[in-house]
Amino acid sequence: MEYLCRNFLKLEVNSVSSVHTKPSVKSIVKDFKQLTKVGLSISVVFTSVTGYLLGAETIDYTTIVLLALGGYLMVGASNAFNQVIEKDIDAVMQRTKKRPLPSGRMSTTVALTIATLFTIAGITILYIIDPKCALFGAISIFLYTSAYTPLKAVTPLAVFVGAIPGAIPFMLGWVAATGKFGIEAGFLFMIQFFWQFPHFWAIGWLQFEEYNKAGLHMLPMDKKDKGAVVQIIFYTCIMILMSIAPVLKVTGDLYIYPLTAVIILLLGLLMLYYAIQLYKTEKNTDARKLMLASVFYITIVPIIYVVDKFLH
């Protein structure tokens, strides 16, 4: 009798424990958002939509919805694949060790299933808009997961490779609106392409010790020194020139007023100022200011472009 009671109590304790460890709907949703990086995905959707508004002669809201959904799925798939590949790396970094996969809250199989379904659905939706959109979406996912992600553990050149899929959203919106890839889409691509270097190298500076511990190469020449900041300054200057080039009427149908160019120039100079401050001080506080200024830049500049277009 005593044996039966002990086993009954043990069964009850295990039953209660299993109830308490069962994940809630809220935690499942939270893990899903972390896996697909909802915040980043939404920012990409925003950039794509502004690119569409720049290129569209008449606004088709169905296309906007499809572009937003396809873009979100495309970025979500890339992030999910990335976290599957970097599961062990994420486990050793303070910033990422609590993500769903390294923490054990989500299995690799579930993450891969989500990533695969997102890829298929995203490319299909972009194909409905235009086959070229689907092609660029597929290229973006492929480069991000098959080139950029593994290269981070090999060479600092990974940032250059990663800048290619990262620069596609702005351009993708224009292609969705016009059905063609021309000089206008090319310039939108180049603006976002060159913007990524000061942005991600500022993050690389802030997280240098963590990345170094995990064996990731996220700064030029793998060094947290003035040489890295010189490259940040250089690419910031190129980004500024690309952003104001449309004022010269050398970018086809993409044109901005001189006043608009001045405003964009001032925003670029703000980034350049913080980059120069980082060169002088080499402090994390200035790297953080540069990173925040870069986020502000890539958020407000597309809006300014759209407002300028509708003032023409």
C-alpha positions as CSV (number, residue, x, y, z in Angstrom):
1,M,0.0,0.0,0.0
2,E,2.8,2.4,0.9
3,Y,4.5,1.6,-2.4
4,L,1.4,2.4,-4.4
5,C,0.9,5.7,-2.5
6,R,4.5,6.7,-3.2
7,N,4.1,6.0,-6.9
8,F,0.8,7.7,-7.1
9,L,2.3,10.9,-5.5
10,K,5.3,10.7,-7.9
11,L,2.8,10.5,-10.8
12,E,0.9,13.5,-9.5
13,V,4.1,15.6,-9.2
14,N,5.2,14.7,-12.7
15,S,1.7,15.5,-14.0
16,V,1.7,18.9,-12.4
17,S,5.3,19.6,-13.6
18,S,4.3,18.7,-17.2
19,V,1.4,21.1,-17.0
20,H,3.6,23.9,-15.7
21,T,6.3,23.4,-18.4
22,K,3.8,23.3,-21.3
23,P,4.4,26.4,-23.3
24,S,1.7,29.0,-23.4
25,V,0.2,30.5,-26.6
26,K,1.9,33.8,-25.6
27,S,5.4,32.2,-25.3
28,I,4.9,30.3,-28.7
29,V,4.0,33.6,-30.4
30,K,7.0,35.3,-28.8
31,D,9.3,32.5,-30.0
32,F,7.8,32.8,-33.5
33,K,8.4,36.5,-33.5
34,Q,12.0,36.1,-32.4
35,L,12.7,33.4,-35.0
36,T,11.4,35.5,-37.8
37,K,12.6,38.8,-36.3
38,V,9.3,40.6,-36.7
39,G,10.8,44.1,-36.1
40,L,13.4,43.7,-38.8
41,S,10.8,42.1,-41.2
42,I,8.4,45.1,-40.8
43,S,11.2,47.6,-41.4
44,V,12.0,45.7,-44.7
45,V,8.3,45.8,-45.6
46,F,8.3,49.6,-45.0
47,T,11.3,50.1,-47.3
48,S,9.8,47.9,-50.0
49,V,6.5,49.8,-49.9
50,T,8.3,53.2,-50.1
51,G,10.1,51.9,-53.2
52,Y,6.8,50.9,-54.7
53,L,5.3,54.4,-54.0
54,L,8.3,55.9,-55.7
55,G,7.9,53.9,-58.9
56,A,4.1,53.7,-59.2
57,E,2.2,56.0,-61.5
58,T,-1.1,54.9,-60.0
59,I,-1.3,53.1,-56.6
60,D,-2.6,49.5,-56.7
61,Y,-3.4,48.6,-53.0
62,T,-3.6,44.9,-53.9
63,T,0.0,45.0,-55.1
64,I,1.0,46.9,-51.9
65,V,-0.6,44.2,-49.7
66,L,1.1,41.4,-51.7
67,L,4.4,43.2,-51.6
68,A,4.2,43.7,-47.9
69,L,3.2,40.1,-47.2
70,G,5.7,38.6,-49.7
71,G,8.5,40.8,-48.3
72,Y,7.7,39.9,-44.7
73,L,7.7,36.2,-45.5
74,M,11.0,36.5,-47.5
75,V,12.8,38.2,-44.6
76,G,11.2,35.9,-42.0
77,A,12.4,32.9,-43.9
78,S,16.0,34.3,-44.2
79,N,16.1,35.0,-40.4
80,A,14.7,31.5,-39.5
81,F,17.2,29.7,-41.7
82,N,20.0,32.0,-40.3
83,Q,19.1,31.0,-36.7
84,V,19.0,27.3,-37.6
85,I,22.5,27.5,-39.1
86,E,23.8,29.6,-36.2
87,K,22.2,27.7,-33.4
88,D,25.4,26.7,-31.7
89,I,27.0,30.2,-32.3
90,D,23.9,31.9,-30.8
91,A,24.3,29.7,-27.7
92,V,27.6,31.2,-26.7
93,M,26.7,34.9,-27.2
94,Q,24.9,36.7,-24.4
95,R,22.8,38.7,-26.8
96,T,21.4,35.6,-28.6
97,K,21.6,32.7,-26.2
98,K,17.9,33.1,-25.2
99,R,16.6,32.8,-28.7
100,P,14.2,29.9,-29.3
101,L,16.7,27.4,-30.8
102,P,19.7,27.7,-28.5
103,S,17.5,27.9,-25.4
104,G,15.8,24.7,-26.5
105,R,12.3,26.1,-26.6
106,M,11.9,25.3,-30.3
107,S,13.2,22.4,-32.2
108,T,15.3,22.7,-35.4
109,T,12.7,20.7,-37.3
110,V,10.0,23.2,-36.4
111,A,12.2,26.2,-37.3
112,L,13.1,24.6,-40.7
113,T,9.5,23.9,-41.4
114,I,8.6,27.6,-40.7
115,A,11.5,28.8,-42.9
116,T,10.6,26.5,-45.8
117,L,6.9,27.4,-45.7
118,F,7.8,31.1,-45.5
119,T,10.1,30.7,-48.5
120,I,7.6,28.9,-50.7
121,A,4.8,31.3,-49.8
122,G,6.9,34.4,-50.1
123,I,8.3,33.6,-53.5
124,T,4.9,32.6,-54.7
125,I,3.3,35.8,-53.6
126,L,6.1,37.9,-55.1
127,Y,5.7,35.9,-58.4
128,I,2.1,37.0,-58.5
129,I,3.2,40.6,-58.6
130,D,6.0,40.0,-61.1
131,P,8.4,37.1,-61.9
132,K,11.3,39.5,-61.5
133,C,10.2,40.2,-57.9
134,A,10.1,36.5,-57.2
135,L,13.6,36.2,-58.7
136,F,15.1,38.9,-56.5
137,G,13.3,37.5,-53.5
138,A,14.8,34.1,-54.1
139,I,18.3,35.6,-54.7
140,S,17.9,37.5,-51.4
141,I,17.1,34.3,-49.4
142,F,19.8,32.3,-51.1
143,L,22.6,34.8,-50.6
144,Y,21.6,35.6,-47.0
145,T,21.4,31.9,-45.9
146,S,23.9,30.2,-48.2
147,A,26.6,32.8,-48.5
148,Y,26.4,35.6,-45.9
149,T,25.6,33.4,-42.8
150,P,28.3,30.8,-43.2
151,L,30.9,33.4,-44.4
152,K,30.6,35.3,-41.1
153,A,32.6,32.6,-39.5
154,V,35.3,32.8,-42.2
155,T,35.9,36.3,-43.4
156,P,35.0,40.0,-42.8
157,L,34.0,40.1,-46.5
158,A,30.8,38.5,-45.3
159,V,29.4,42.0,-44.7
160,F,29.9,42.8,-48.4
161,V,28.0,39.7,-49.4
162,G,25.3,40.3,-46.8
163,A,24.8,43.9,-48.1
164,I,23.5,42.5,-51.4
165,P,20.3,40.8,-50.1
166,G,20.0,43.6,-47.5
167,A,19.8,46.2,-50.4
168,I,17.1,44.4,-52.4
169,P,13.9,45.6,-50.6
170,F,14.1,49.3,-51.7
171,M,14.7,48.2,-55.2
172,L,12.1,45.5,-55.0
173,G,9.4,48.0,-54.5
174,W,10.3,49.9,-57.6
175,V,10.4,46.7,-59.7
176,A,7.0,45.7,-58.2
177,A,5.6,49.1,-59.4
178,T,7.2,49.3,-62.8
179,G,7.8,45.7,-63.8
180,K,11.4,46.5,-64.8
181,F,14.9,46.9,-63.4
182,G,16.5,50.0,-64.7
183,I,18.8,52.8,-63.5
184,E,16.2,54.0,-61.0
185,A,16.0,50.6,-59.2
186,G,19.8,50.4,-59.4
187,F,20.3,53.6,-57.5
188,L,17.8,52.6,-54.9
189,F,19.7,49.4,-54.5
190,M,23.0,51.3,-54.2
191,I,21.7,53.7,-51.5
192,Q,20.7,50.8,-49.3
193,F,23.8,48.8,-50.2
194,F,26.3,51.4,-49.1
195,W,24.2,52.4,-46.0
196,Q,24.7,48.9,-44.6
197,F,28.4,49.2,-44.0
198,P,28.4,52.1,-41.5
199,H,25.2,50.6,-39.9
200,F,26.5,47.0,-39.5
201,W,30.1,48.0,-38.7
202,A,28.7,50.2,-35.9
203,I,26.9,47.1,-34.5
204,G,30.1,45.1,-35.1
205,W,32.0,47.6,-33.1
206,L,29.5,47.5,-30.2
207,Q,29.3,43.7,-30.2
208,F,33.0,43.1,-31.1
209,E,33.9,41.0,-28.0
210,E,30.8,38.9,-28.3
211,Y,31.3,38.3,-32.0
212,N,35.0,37.5,-31.5
213,K,34.1,35.0,-28.8
214,A,31.7,33.3,-31.2
215,G,34.3,33.3,-34.0
216,L,32.4,35.8,-36.2
217,H,34.2,38.3,-38.4
218,M,32.0,41.5,-38.4
219,L,34.6,44.3,-38.6
220,P,37.0,45.2,-41.4
221,M,40.3,43.3,-41.0
222,D,38.8,41.8,-37.8
223,K,40.1,44.8,-35.8
224,K,38.3,47.3,-33.5
225,D,40.6,50.2,-34.4
226,K,40.7,53.5,-36.4
227,G,41.3,51.5,-39.6
228,A,37.8,50.1,-39.3
229,V,36.4,53.6,-38.7
230,V,38.2,55.0,-41.8
231,Q,36.2,52.5,-43.9
232,I,33.0,53.4,-42.1
233,I,33.6,57.1,-43.0
234,F,34.4,56.2,-46.6
235,Y,31.2,54.2,-47.1
236,T,29.2,56.8,-45.4
237,C,30.5,59.4,-47.9
238,I,29.6,57.1,-50.8
239,M,26.1,56.5,-49.3
240,I,25.6,60.3,-49.1
241,L,26.6,60.8,-52.8
242,M,24.3,58.0,-54.0
243,S,21.4,59.5,-52.0
244,I,21.7,63.0,-53.5
245,A,22.7,61.9,-57.0
246,P,19.0,62.0,-58.3
247,V,19.1,65.8,-58.0
248,L,21.5,65.8,-61.0
249,K,18.9,64.1,-63.2
250,V,21.2,61.3,-64.0
251,T,18.9,58.6,-62.5
252,G,16.1,58.3,-65.1
253,D,12.7,58.9,-63.7
254,L,14.0,59.1,-60.2
255,Y,14.5,62.8,-59.5
256,I,14.5,65.0,-56.4
257,Y,14.4,68.7,-55.9
258,P,17.5,70.6,-54.8
259,L,15.9,71.4,-51.4
260,T,15.2,67.7,-50.9
261,A,18.8,66.9,-51.7
262,V,20.0,69.5,-49.1
263,I,17.8,67.8,-46.4
264,I,19.1,64.4,-47.3
265,L,22.7,65.7,-47.3
266,L,22.2,67.1,-43.8
267,L,20.9,63.8,-42.6
268,G,23.9,62.1,-44.2
269,L,26.3,64.6,-42.6
270,L,24.8,63.7,-39.2
271,M,25.9,60.1,-39.7
272,L,29.3,61.3,-41.0
273,Y,29.7,63.4,-37.8
274,Y,29.1,60.5,-35.5
275,A,31.5,58.4,-37.7
276,I,34.2,61.0,-37.3
277,Q,33.5,61.2,-33.5
278,L,34.0,57.4,-33.4
279,Y,37.3,57.9,-35.2
280,K,38.4,60.4,-32.6
281,T,37.2,58.6,-29.4
282,E,36.9,54.9,-30.4
283,K,34.2,54.7,-27.7
284,N,31.2,52.4,-27.8
285,T,28.9,55.4,-26.9
286,D,29.8,57.0,-30.3
287,A,29.4,53.8,-32.1
288,R,25.9,53.5,-30.6
289,K,25.1,57.1,-31.7
290,L,26.2,56.2,-35.2
291,M,24.1,53.1,-35.3
292,L,21.0,55.0,-34.1
293,A,21.7,57.8,-36.7
294,S,21.9,55.2,-39.4
295,V,18.5,53.7,-38.4
296,F,17.0,57.1,-38.5
297,Y,18.6,57.8,-41.9
298,I,17.2,54.7,-43.6
299,T,13.8,55.3,-42.1
300,I,13.4,59.0,-43.0
301,V,15.2,59.2,-46.3
302,P,12.7,56.9,-48.2
303,I,9.8,59.0,-46.7
304,I,11.5,62.2,-48.0
305,Y,11.9,60.6,-51.4
306,V,8.2,59.7,-51.5
307,V,7.1,63.2,-50.3
308,D,9.3,64.8,-52.9
309,K,7.8,62.6,-55.7
310,F,4.3,63.7,-54.8
311,L,5.3,67.3,-54.8
312,H,6.5,67.1,-58.4
